[in-house]
Every structure is written in C-alpha cells, then in structure tokens.
Amino acid sequence: MNNTNQNTAEQFIQYLNEENFDKAESCLDPDFKFIGVLGKREGASVYINDMKQMKFKYKILKAFTSGEDVCFWYTIDMGTKEVEASGWYQIKDGKIYTLKVLFDPRPLLKE
C-alpha cells in the first residue's frame, strides 16, 4: 500500500469538505479528468469551479489502494440527498490525474 497516494486522495477530500478549494485544486494535476455517472469534466480548474457550486461533503467509509490507485467507498452529502458512492483516484507524480465516481443516480432523478 502506498500511503502517499492514499494521503493525497484523503487530503483532497478533506479540503473539499472544508471548502478550501484552492488547496483541493493543488492536489489535482492541471490536466485532471473527472468521469462520473452524470457527466465528465476535463481540467482541474473546471472541476473545482463545479465543486465550488455544489459544495458536496464526503464521509470515507473504506479505502483501498493498489499501486498508484486509491479507491474510496464513501457517502456524498449533496445537500438535499445523500448517496453511497465509490471513487477511483488515479495518482501520478503525487497529483490526482483522474477520478471516476460510480453511484446509483436514481434517487437524484426522482425529483
């Protein structure tokens, strides 16, 4: 297990929870790519601008690591809804290069 990679991903989550978006962005590679159930984003600043609007809060339930990959099972509080999700963080040279998030979107689509 590479604790450095896990710490980078955990620090990123902590910064998002604290709404410290500048520090959160410093954890991301400038060419960061996000792939999610409801969309994709390319570029660290594009993703962080979205996070500034959404202000999600994360609670890590379990962490798994393999090489430079870190995977969290967590809850995401989206304000009016909370979902259980998995996030796969691919880290290169100490920065998060890609994030893939999976969850069941049906509770969000019922409104």
Secondary structure by P-SEA (a helix, b strand, c coil): ccaaaaaaaaaaaaaaaacaaaaaaaacccbbbbbccccccccaaaaaaaaaaabbbbbbcbbbbcccbbbbbcccccccbbbbbbbbbbbccccccbbbbbccccccccc
